[in-house]
């Protein structure tokens, strides 16, 4: 995740900030002793916080489960679900919304994800509704990451020009990052103190907050409901 964020933002800077060679835009600070390493931009994670989304439950599209719709032809008895379910089956109605029992009115092949009715559902368009939880519920974590984006140059004027280019670029390309699930916003900025770098090197730090989410699937599914509507 950290690598994905850094790669995405560094690529945007490499493609848009023309005042710095692409090879000098990277995650780590440059070696100031090498002349060709300046001007440069470095993008480093310095801190982060984590918060669980939906404590005690799942999050995302899996929270409400999946829904498969089939059409009966009056002959077909077997219907394959989109995902393979695990036990237990909790509710089946067919064809007049009267509750049926597993192994009496229908059987389930949990390995294949297949429902087999003892009697074929009557003919109808989209008259068989099957609701169930998918093979895994989704747990989510929200990350708030603090990054230091530092601009480096041999003189103050060049440093300031690069800094403005960076700010404009991230403002302009923010929507492209959002499409990748990365939300970035500036927090503050400050100059790098002269005793922190060699003589003749000037730096400025831009502090950014990056927000993103990490989703983890946990296997714990079951079929919730099967309905066959009379049409």
C-alpha positions as CSV (number, residue, x, y, z in Angstrom):
1,X,0.0,0.0,0.0
2,X,2.7,2.5,0.9
3,X,4.6,1.6,-2.2
4,X,1.5,2.0,-4.3
5,X,0.9,5.5,-2.9
6,X,4.5,6.6,-3.4
7,X,4.7,5.2,-6.9
8,X,1.5,7.0,-8.0
9,X,2.5,10.4,-6.6
10,X,6.1,10.2,-7.8
11,X,5.0,9.3,-11.3
12,X,2.6,12.3,-11.4
13,X,5.4,14.6,-10.3
14,X,7.8,13.0,-12.9
15,X,5.3,13.5,-15.7
16,X,4.4,17.1,-14.8
17,X,7.2,18.9,-13.0
18,X,9.6,19.9,-15.8
19,X,11.9,21.9,-13.6
20,X,13.4,18.7,-12.1
21,X,14.9,15.7,-14.0
22,X,12.7,12.7,-13.7
23,X,15.5,10.6,-12.2
24,X,15.8,13.1,-9.4
25,X,12.2,12.7,-8.3
26,X,12.2,9.8,-5.9
27,X,11.2,8.6,-2.4
28,X,14.6,9.2,-0.7
29,X,16.5,12.4,-0.2
30,X,19.3,12.9,-2.8
31,X,23.0,12.6,-2.1
32,X,23.9,16.2,-1.9
33,X,27.6,15.5,-2.6
34,X,26.8,14.4,-6.2
35,X,26.3,17.5,-8.4
36,X,23.9,15.9,-10.9
37,X,21.5,14.9,-8.0
38,X,20.2,18.5,-7.8
39,X,17.6,19.9,-8.3
40,X,15.5,17.2,-6.7
41,X,12.3,16.2,-5.1
42,X,11.9,13.6,-2.3
43,X,8.6,12.1,-1.0
44,X,8.9,10.4,2.3
45,X,6.3,8.9,4.7
46,X,6.9,10.2,8.3
47,X,3.9,9.1,10.2
48,X,0.4,7.4,9.9
49,X,-2.7,6.6,11.8
50,X,-5.0,3.6,11.3
51,X,-8.8,3.4,12.0
52,X,-11.0,0.3,11.5
53,X,-14.0,1.0,9.3
54,X,-17.3,-0.6,10.5
55,X,-16.0,-2.0,13.8
56,X,-17.8,-5.2,14.6
57,X,-19.1,-5.8,11.0
58,X,-18.1,-5.9,7.4
59,X,-17.8,-3.0,5.0
60,X,-18.1,-2.4,1.3
61,X,-20.3,-4.2,-1.2
62,X,-20.0,-7.5,0.7
63,X,-21.8,-6.1,3.7
64,X,-25.3,-6.5,2.3
65,X,-24.5,-9.7,0.5
66,X,-25.0,-10.7,-3.2
67,X,-28.1,-11.3,-5.2
68,X,-28.5,-13.7,-8.1
69,X,-31.6,-13.6,-10.3
70,X,-32.6,-16.5,-12.6
71,X,-35.4,-17.2,-15.0
72,X,-37.3,-20.5,-14.6
73,X,-38.3,-22.5,-17.7
74,X,-40.5,-25.0,-16.0
75,X,-38.0,-27.7,-16.5
76,X,-34.6,-26.6,-15.1
77,X,-33.9,-27.6,-11.5
78,X,-30.2,-26.7,-11.1
79,X,-29.0,-23.1,-10.7
80,X,-25.3,-22.1,-10.1
81,X,-24.6,-19.1,-7.9
82,X,-22.1,-16.5,-8.7
83,X,-20.1,-17.4,-5.6
84,X,-19.6,-20.6,-3.7
85,X,-21.6,-20.4,-0.4
86,X,-21.0,-22.0,2.9
87,X,-23.5,-23.4,5.3
88,X,-26.1,-22.7,6.6
89,X,-29.0,-22.1,4.2
90,X,-31.4,-19.9,6.2
91,X,-34.4,-19.3,4.0
92,X,-35.9,-20.7,0.7
93,X,-39.2,-19.8,-0.8
94,X,-40.6,-21.4,-4.0
95,X,-42.8,-20.9,-5.9
96,X,-45.6,-19.3,-3.9
97,X,-43.4,-17.7,-1.1
98,X,-44.0,-20.7,1.2
99,X,-40.9,-21.6,3.1
100,X,-39.1,-24.8,2.0
101,X,-36.6,-26.9,3.8
102,X,-33.1,-28.0,2.7
103,X,-32.8,-31.7,1.7
104,X,-36.6,-31.8,1.5
105,X,-37.5,-29.2,-1.1
106,X,-34.0,-28.5,-2.4
107,X,-30.4,-29.5,-2.0
108,X,-27.2,-27.4,-2.0
109,X,-23.8,-28.4,-3.4
110,X,-21.7,-26.1,-1.4
111,X,-18.5,-27.1,-3.2
112,X,-19.9,-26.2,-6.6
113,X,-22.2,-23.3,-5.4
114,X,-25.3,-25.0,-6.9
115,X,-28.9,-25.1,-5.8
116,X,-31.0,-28.0,-7.0
117,X,-34.8,-27.9,-6.5
118,X,-36.8,-31.1,-6.1
119,X,-39.4,-29.8,-8.5
120,X,-38.4,-27.3,-11.3
121,X,-39.5,-23.7,-10.6
122,X,-42.3,-22.6,-12.9
123,X,-41.6,-20.7,-16.1
124,X,-41.1,-17.0,-15.7
125,X,-38.7,-14.1,-16.4
126,X,-36.4,-13.3,-13.5
127,X,-38.7,-15.1,-11.2
128,X,-36.0,-16.9,-9.1
129,X,-34.2,-14.7,-6.6
130,X,-31.3,-16.0,-4.5
131,X,-29.8,-13.8,-1.8
132,X,-26.6,-14.9,0.1
133,X,-23.4,-13.6,1.6
134,X,-20.3,-13.9,-0.6
135,X,-17.4,-16.1,0.1
136,X,-15.8,-13.5,2.3
137,X,-17.0,-10.5,4.2
138,X,-14.9,-7.3,3.8
139,X,-13.1,-5.6,6.7
140,X,-11.8,-2.2,6.1
141,X,-9.0,0.0,7.5
142,X,-8.7,3.7,6.9
143,X,-5.2,5.1,6.8
144,X,-4.2,8.7,7.4
145,X,-0.6,9.1,6.3
146,X,1.6,12.1,6.8
147,X,4.2,12.7,4.0
148,X,7.0,15.2,3.7
149,X,7.5,16.3,0.1
150,X,10.8,18.1,0.0
151,X,12.2,20.3,-2.8
152,X,16.0,20.7,-3.2
153,X,18.1,23.1,-5.3
154,X,21.4,24.9,-5.4
155,X,19.8,28.3,-4.9
156,X,16.7,29.7,-3.2
157,X,15.0,30.9,-6.4
158,X,15.2,27.5,-8.1
159,X,13.9,25.9,-4.9
160,X,10.9,28.2,-4.8
161,X,10.1,27.6,-8.5
162,X,10.1,23.9,-8.0
163,X,8.0,24.2,-4.8
164,X,5.3,26.1,-6.7
165,X,5.4,23.6,-9.6
166,X,4.8,20.8,-7.1
167,X,1.9,22.5,-5.4
168,X,0.2,23.3,-8.8
169,X,0.8,19.7,-10.1
170,X,-0.8,18.0,-7.1
171,X,-3.7,20.4,-7.1
172,X,-4.3,19.8,-10.8
173,X,-3.8,16.0,-10.7
174,X,-5.7,15.4,-7.5
175,X,-8.6,13.8,-9.4
176,X,-6.3,11.3,-11.1
177,X,-5.2,10.2,-7.6
178,X,-8.7,10.0,-6.3
179,X,-9.5,7.5,-9.1
180,X,-6.8,5.3,-7.5
181,X,-8.3,5.6,-4.1
182,X,-5.7,8.2,-2.9
183,X,-6.8,11.5,-1.4
184,X,-4.1,14.0,-0.8
185,X,-4.2,17.5,0.7
186,X,-1.6,20.0,1.9
187,X,-1.2,20.7,5.6
188,X,1.7,23.1,6.0
189,X,5.2,24.0,4.8
190,X,8.5,25.1,6.2
191,X,12.1,25.8,5.0
192,X,14.8,23.2,5.8
193,X,17.2,24.8,8.3
194,X,20.7,25.5,6.8
195,X,22.5,23.4,9.5
196,X,20.6,20.3,8.3
197,X,22.1,20.4,4.8
198,X,25.5,21.1,3.3
199,X,26.5,24.6,2.4
200,X,25.0,25.7,-1.0
201,X,21.9,23.4,-0.7
202,X,18.5,24.9,-0.2
203,X,15.4,22.8,0.8
204,X,11.8,23.3,1.5
205,X,9.3,20.8,3.1
206,X,5.7,20.5,2.1
207,X,3.6,18.4,4.5
208,X,0.8,16.5,3.0
209,X,-1.9,14.3,4.4
210,X,-2.8,11.2,2.3
211,X,-5.9,9.3,3.0
212,X,-6.6,5.8,1.6
213,X,-8.3,2.5,2.6
214,X,-7.2,-1.1,2.8
215,X,-9.8,-3.8,2.5
216,X,-9.3,-7.4,3.6
217,X,-11.7,-10.3,2.8
218,X,-12.4,-12.8,5.5
219,X,-14.0,-16.1,4.5
220,X,-17.3,-16.3,6.4
221,X,-20.2,-16.7,3.9
222,X,-23.6,-18.2,4.0
223,X,-26.7,-18.1,1.9
224,X,-29.4,-15.9,3.4
225,X,-32.5,-16.3,1.3
226,X,-33.9,-17.9,-1.9
227,X,-37.1,-16.7,-3.4
228,X,-39.0,-17.9,-6.5
229,X,-41.6,-15.3,-7.5
230,X,-44.8,-16.4,-9.1
231,X,-45.2,-14.5,-12.4
